[in-house]
């Protein structure tokens, strides 16, 4: 892996040529007003493997005054319409995939859901890699008619967010392509005279595959060599210790101390893999701001408040909750929303603690469920002191051992945020925040990032143990299961390995599920390996139901790779039907019937040859009974989860 320095990046392969040509980074200067600036630009190149490179911009201020840079733009230095930055043969009809192709927006503005994973290379300009959904920071370009693909992604995320920008060219084989690295949260970064600025590491690869599920092997080999998998392998407790969460199916914000304690005997007897007992939203004390309806405190619940827990619902407060969990041999965990009540005491006294946008507007929201909420500005010293106090009190003094940090992308991934104090970018403040939580959590405690619908950023590691994938299962519905299945596919396409674990939300029994739908939901959770949580009132479940949930936890392994054999490359009405994973040397497979009519497995063009190559036997993963796939029929909303054994 030799390092070299060049003026631009060129990586090409094959005839006709495919790849990137003369892609050069240039600083975009901020507020120069005609002043003369002197700087040099180089590209540092590593070669981690065949047909792949790591490129990094190096900008040196050779002048006598500070150099202010608003972003670094990778493009053709002088684009005249005849010198493309990305080459991809036009006759191959290229498509592109990014996790924004199927995405959801922050809850205040609603949710937008697409109906395809792969999209034709656009004529208009499309940007990928940076949204509040914490998407995968990269993009794949492939061909539906040829085994050819181009993959590009951020291989570090220390100071800059990267946008991967696509646009149509003026000839079929000319594809517009740019990368821009942004110092989020601030207008610019400054390079003093004689000093240098290093951009992020960017991974480029030309591949002999058109399946984006197969595109990232070299990328993850590189990340593994940089130590990003170390926590997942050595310290992440969620590989073997799962979570009971108080939110979905039954309790929600009405949760009480007694509700939580009733679960402990059931967990101990029937679900021994569950070790964390997580208290979700609803435990906080309630305030009645003048002129506003009552609402629960959020992250400000410890600001000048002697009763942070609602003593009507939690008469023993945090001390009793922690004590009872630990006395049972379990581990207490807690939920925080990373925002504060707008009209609470903290922000009434410190309105300057609220994060603002680039138009100087306070980043505040209102919803009927939460009331008025405002995002905190981590660049403000008082905010940092308070958040340190929250972590020290919650984890060191009270003894909680895990945390789910909800609504946590707004302050760090939003494009329009502007911090009050200069000096650090959003990614640097994100690192500060996770480091503050880690400072007080046990080394084998868990730290989870939670957003509305996370779409798979592996660079959240090594600090995070999980990110919440997809959306709340809530009270449970078949429609939601289908949507979550699409989110899981979307996340997995490029995040095929797990330096940080995706969390499918939680398994539990919805009264709105039929028995068949519930088993399909469990099958989805099991085959993905994303089952990190259990929710609901477990005392209402019978032994058969608890046994099925226990088996789901046993099968689900969060480090597992899976792929879909019928991944659609066009518009789709239903999620993929055939999912396979390797598990202890065996193949674990799930076949789903998302439709409203029954289907015979052998008549639906499922790729059975890939599942039953040679002399193999299919055995149900739930009850370990043999299955005859050739004659099997799957009813509407049904599924089969099985191992194939030679």
CORGIVEN-V330837 format. One record per residue. RES is the residue in three letters. OMEGA is omega in degrees with one decimal (999 if undefined). Layout:
BEGIN
res & omega
RES & OMEGA
RES & OMEGA
END
This chain:
BEGIN
res & omega
UNK & -175.9
UNK & 175.5
UNK & 174.0
UNK & 177.6
UNK & -179.2
UNK & 177.5
UNK & -178.8
UNK & 179.2
UNK & 169.5
UNK & 177.4
UNK & -175.1
UNK & -178.6
UNK & 170.6
UNK & 175.5
UNK & -2.7
UNK & -171.7
UNK & 174.2
UNK & 177.9
UNK & -176.2
UNK & -176.7
UNK & 174.6
UNK & 178.0
UNK & -172.8
UNK & 175.8
UNK & 174.9
UNK & 177.2
UNK & 171.2
UNK & -171.3
UNK & -178.0
UNK & 171.6
UNK & -175.8
UNK & 174.3
UNK & 176.0
UNK & 179.7
UNK & 176.2
UNK & 177.3
UNK & -178.7
UNK & 179.2
UNK & 174.4
UNK & -179.1
UNK & 174.5
UNK & 176.0
UNK & 174.4
UNK & -175.2
UNK & 168.4
UNK & 178.0
UNK & -176.3
UNK & -178.3
UNK & -179.7
UNK & 177.6
UNK & 175.7
UNK & 178.4
UNK & 167.3
UNK & -179.9
UNK & -178.3
UNK & 179.8
UNK & 176.7
UNK & -176.8
UNK & -178.8
UNK & 176.5
UNK & -179.5
UNK & 179.9
UNK & -175.6
UNK & 178.9
UNK & 179.0
UNK & 179.9
UNK & -179.2
UNK & -175.6
UNK & 179.4
UNK & 175.6
UNK & 174.7
UNK & -176.5
UNK & 174.5
UNK & -179.2
UNK & 169.9
UNK & -175.0
UNK & 178.4
UNK & -174.6
UNK & -179.1
UNK & 178.4
UNK & -178.7
UNK & -177.7
UNK & -174.0
UNK & 176.3
UNK & 177.8
UNK & 179.1
UNK & 177.6
UNK & -173.6
UNK & -174.3
UNK & -176.8
UNK & 179.9
UNK & 174.1
UNK & -171.0
UNK & 171.1
UNK & 174.8
UNK & 174.6
UNK & 165.6
UNK & -177.0
UNK & 172.5
UNK & 177.9
UNK & 177.3
UNK & -168.6
UNK & 173.8
UNK & -179.9
UNK & 179.8
UNK & -168.1
UNK & -176.6
UNK & -179.5
UNK & 176.2
UNK & -176.0
UNK & 177.5
UNK & -176.8
UNK & 179.8
UNK & 179.8
UNK & 172.7
UNK & 175.9
UNK & -179.5
UNK & 179.2
UNK & 176.3
UNK & 177.0
UNK & -165.7
UNK & 167.3
UNK & 175.9
UNK & 178.2
UNK & 178.6
UNK & 178.4
UNK & -179.1
UNK & 171.3
UNK & -174.4
UNK & 173.0
UNK & 177.9
UNK & 178.2
UNK & -174.1
UNK & -175.9
UNK & 170.0
UNK & -173.3
UNK & -178.3
UNK & -173.4
UNK & 178.5
UNK & 173.8
UNK & -177.1
UNK & -178.6
UNK & 176.5
UNK & -174.0
UNK & -177.6
UNK & 178.7
UNK & -176.3
UNK & 177.9
UNK & 173.6
UNK & -178.7
UNK & 178.9
UNK & -177.6
UNK & 171.6
UNK & 175.5
UNK & 171.1
UNK & -178.7
UNK & -174.4
UNK & -176.3
UNK & -171.6
UNK & 161.0
UNK & 178.3
UNK & 170.8
UNK & 175.7
UNK & -170.6
UNK & 178.6
UNK & 172.1
UNK & 178.4
UNK & 177.9
UNK & -179.4
UNK & 171.6
UNK & -176.8
UNK & -177.2
UNK & 177.5
UNK & -176.8
UNK & 178.8
UNK & -176.9
UNK & 173.7
UNK & 168.4
UNK & 172.9
UNK & 177.2
UNK & -174.7
UNK & 171.9
UNK & -170.3
UNK & 174.3
UNK & 179.6
UNK & -177.1
UNK & -175.6
UNK & 165.8
UNK & -174.1
UNK & 176.1
UNK & 178.0
UNK & 177.5
UNK & 178.6
UNK & -179.0
UNK & -176.5
UNK & 174.7
UNK & 178.1
UNK & 175.8
UNK & 179.2
UNK & 173.6
UNK & -179.7
UNK & -176.7
UNK & 177.3
UNK & -179.8
UNK & 172.9
UNK & -167.5
UNK & 175.0
UNK & 177.1
UNK & 172.9
UNK & 179.9
UNK & -178.9
UNK & 176.2
UNK & -177.9
UNK & -167.4
UNK & -164.6
UNK & -175.9
UNK & -180.0
UNK & 177.4
UNK & -179.3
UNK & 172.6
UNK & 178.8
UNK & 179.4
UNK & 178.5
UNK & 179.5
UNK & 178.5
UNK & 174.9
UNK & -174.8
UNK & 178.5
UNK & -170.7
UNK & -178.9
UNK & -179.8
UNK & -176.3
UNK & -170.2
UNK & -168.0
UNK & -177.1
UNK & -174.9
UNK & -170.6
UNK & 173.4
UNK & -177.6
UNK & -179.2
UNK & -176.5
UNK & -169.1
UNK & 160.0
UNK & -177.4
UNK & -171.7
UNK & -167.4
UNK & -163.7
UNK & 170.6
UNK & -169.8
UNK & -164.9
UNK & -176.0
UNK & -173.3
UNK & -179.6
UNK & -177.2
UNK & 176.7
UNK & 176.7
UNK & -177.7
UNK & 176.1
UNK & -178.9
UNK & -175.5
UNK & 178.3
UNK & -178.2
UNK & -170.6
UNK & 179.0
UNK & 179.7
UNK & 178.2
UNK & -177.5
UNK & -174.6
UNK & -167.9
UNK & -174.2
UNK & -173.5
UNK & 176.8
UNK & -178.4
UNK & -177.8
UNK & -179.7
UNK & 176.0
UNK & -170.3
UNK & 176.1
UNK & -178.2
UNK & -176.1
UNK & 178.3
UNK & -177.8
UNK & -169.1
UNK & 173.5
UNK & -174.4
UNK & 176.4
UNK & 178.3
UNK & -178.9
UNK & 178.8
UNK & 178.9
UNK & -178.4
UNK & 178.6
UNK & 177.5
UNK & 176.4
UNK & 178.9
UNK & 169.6
UNK & 177.9
UNK & -177.3
UNK & 177.9
UNK & -174.3
UNK & 179.5
UNK & -177.7
UNK & 178.2
UNK & -174.3
UNK & -178.1
UNK & 178.7
UNK & -177.5
UNK & 176.6
UNK & 175.9
UNK & -172.9
UNK & 173.5
UNK & -179.4
UNK & -179.3
UNK & -175.1
UNK & 179.5
UNK & 179.5
UNK & -178.6
UNK & -177.1
UNK & -179.1
UNK & -179.6
UNK & -179.4
UNK & -177.3
UNK & -177.6
UNK & 177.7
UNK & -176.4
UNK & 178.0
UNK & 177.6
UNK & -178.7
UNK & 179.5
UNK & -172.0
UNK & -178.7
UNK & 176.5
UNK & -171.6
UNK & 176.9
UNK & 168.8
UNK & 164.2
UNK & -173.7
UNK & 174.2
UNK & -175.9
UNK & 177.8
UNK & -174.1
UNK & -174.7
UNK & 174.9
UNK & -175.8
UNK & -173.7
UNK & -176.1
UNK & 171.0
UNK & 178.5
UNK & -176.0
UNK & 178.2
UNK & 178.5
UNK & 176.7
UNK & -177.7
UNK & 177.3
UNK & -179.2
UNK & 176.5
UNK & 179.1
UNK & 173.7
UNK & 177.4
UNK & 177.4
UNK & 179.0
UNK & -178.3
UNK & -176.8
UNK & -177.6
UNK & 171.4
UNK & 173.5
UNK & 179.5
UNK & -175.3
UNK & -175.3
UNK & -173.1
UNK & -180.0
UNK & -177.8
UNK & 177.7
UNK & 179.6
UNK & -179.5
UNK & 179.9
UNK & -176.3
UNK & 177.5
UNK & -179.3
UNK & -177.9
UNK & 179.9
UNK & 176.7
UNK & -179.6
UNK & 178.1
UNK & -179.4
UNK & -179.8
UNK & 174.6
UNK & 177.1
UNK & 178.2
UNK & -178.6
UNK & -179.5
UNK & -179.6
UNK & -173.2
UNK & -172.0
UNK & -179.2
UNK & -175.4
UNK & -178.4
UNK & 176.6
UNK & 173.0
UNK & -171.3
UNK & 177.0
UNK & -179.0
UNK & 169.7
UNK & -174.9
UNK & -172.2
UNK & 178.8
UNK & -168.1
UNK & -178.6
UNK & -171.8
UNK & -175.5
UNK & -171.5
UNK & -176.8
UNK & -179.7
UNK & -175.6
UNK & -171.2
UNK & 179.4
UNK & 175.8
UNK & -178.6
UNK & -177.0
UNK & -177.6
UNK & -179.7
UNK & 173.8
UNK & 179.7
UNK & 175.3
UNK & -178.8
UNK & -179.9
UNK & 176.4
UNK & 175.8
UNK & 175.1
UNK & 177.5
UNK & 177.6
UNK & -176.8
UNK & -179.8
UNK & 177.2
UNK & 177.8
UNK & 176.1
UNK & -178.6
UNK & -178.4
UNK & -176.2
UNK & 176.4
UNK & 170.1
UNK & -179.1
UNK & 177.8
UNK & 169.1
UNK & -178.6
UNK & 174.8
UNK & -176.8
UNK & 171.1
UNK & -179.9
UNK & 174.6
UNK & -176.2
UNK & 179.7
UNK & 180.0
UNK & -175.0
UNK & 162.5
UNK & 176.3
UNK & -179.2
UNK & -177.2
UNK & 168.5
UNK & 172.4
UNK & 8.7
UNK & -176.4
UNK & -174.1
UNK & 173.1
UNK & 176.1
UNK & 164.3
UNK & -178.8
UNK & 178.2
UNK & 176.6
UNK & -172.0
UNK & 177.9
UNK & 168.0
UNK & 176.1
UNK & 176.8
UNK & 175.7
UNK & 173.7
UNK & 179.7
UNK & 177.7
UNK & 179.3
UNK & 177.8
UNK & 180.0
UNK & 178.8
UNK & 179.8
UNK & 176.1
UNK & 177.9
UNK & 176.9
UNK & -179.2
UNK & 176.5
UNK & -177.4
UNK & 179.0
UNK & -171.5
UNK & -172.5
UNK & 178.6
UNK & 177.9
UNK & -175.7
UNK & 173.8
UNK & -164.2
UNK & 170.5
UNK & 170.2
UNK & -169.4
UNK & 169.2
UNK & 179.9
UNK & -175.8
UNK & -178.4
UNK & -179.4
UNK & 172.2
UNK & -180.0
UNK & -176.1
UNK & 174.7
UNK & 176.4
UNK & 179.5
UNK & 176.2
UNK & 161.1
UNK & 179.0
UNK & 179.8
UNK & 179.8
UNK & 179.2
UNK & 180.0
UNK & 175.6
UNK & 176.0
UNK & 177.7
UNK & 178.6
UNK & 177.5
UNK & 179.9
UNK & -177.5
UNK & -173.3
UNK & 177.4
UNK & -172.1
UNK & -173.9
UNK & -173.3
UNK & 179.0
UNK & -174.2
UNK & 168.5
UNK & 179.1
UNK & 174.5
UNK & 179.2
UNK & -175.5
UNK & 179.7
UNK & -180.0
UNK & -176.7
UNK & 175.8
UNK & -175.4
UNK & 179.3
UNK & 179.2
UNK & 178.7
UNK & 178.2
UNK & 179.2
UNK & 177.0
UNK & 177.3
UNK & 179.2
UNK & 177.3
UNK & 178.1
UNK & 179.9
UNK & -177.6
UNK & -173.7
UNK & 178.9
UNK & -169.2
UNK & 177.6
UNK & -173.9
UNK & 169.1
UNK & 170.5
UNK & 173.1
UNK & 179.6
UNK & -176.2
UNK & 179.1
UNK & 178.6
UNK & -176.7
UNK & 175.4
UNK & 179.2
UNK & 177.3
UNK & -177.9
UNK & 175.7
UNK & -177.0
UNK & 174.4
UNK & 173.8
UNK & -174.1
UNK & -173.1
UNK & -177.1
UNK & 178.9
UNK & 178.9
UNK & 173.6
UNK & -175.1
UNK & 179.9
UNK & 178.4
UNK & 177.7
UNK & 173.2
UNK & 172.7
UNK & -176.9
UNK & 173.4
UNK & 174.0
UNK & -176.4
UNK & 169.4
UNK & -177.4
UNK & -169.7
UNK & -175.1
UNK & 177.6
UNK & -179.7
UNK & 177.7
UNK & 174.2
UNK & -175.2
UNK & -174.3
UNK & -176.8
UNK & -173.0
UNK & 178.1
UNK & 172.9
UNK & -177.8
UNK & -177.1
UNK & -179.6
UNK & 177.3
UNK & -178.8
UNK & -173.2
UNK & 178.5
UNK & -178.6
UNK & -178.9
UNK & -179.0
UNK & 177.4
UNK & 176.1
UNK & -178.5
UNK & 179.4
UNK & -179.3
UNK & -177.7
UNK & -175.7
UNK & 174.3
UNK & 177.9
UNK & 179.2
UNK & 178.1
UNK & 173.3
UNK & -175.3
UNK & -176.8
UNK & -178.4
UNK & -174.3
UNK & 174.2
UNK & 180.0
UNK & -179.5
UNK & 177.9
UNK & 178.9
UNK & -178.1
UNK & -178.2
UNK & 169.7
UNK & 174.6
UNK & -172.4
UNK & 170.9
UNK & 169.8
UNK & -174.3
UNK & 177.8
UNK & 999
END
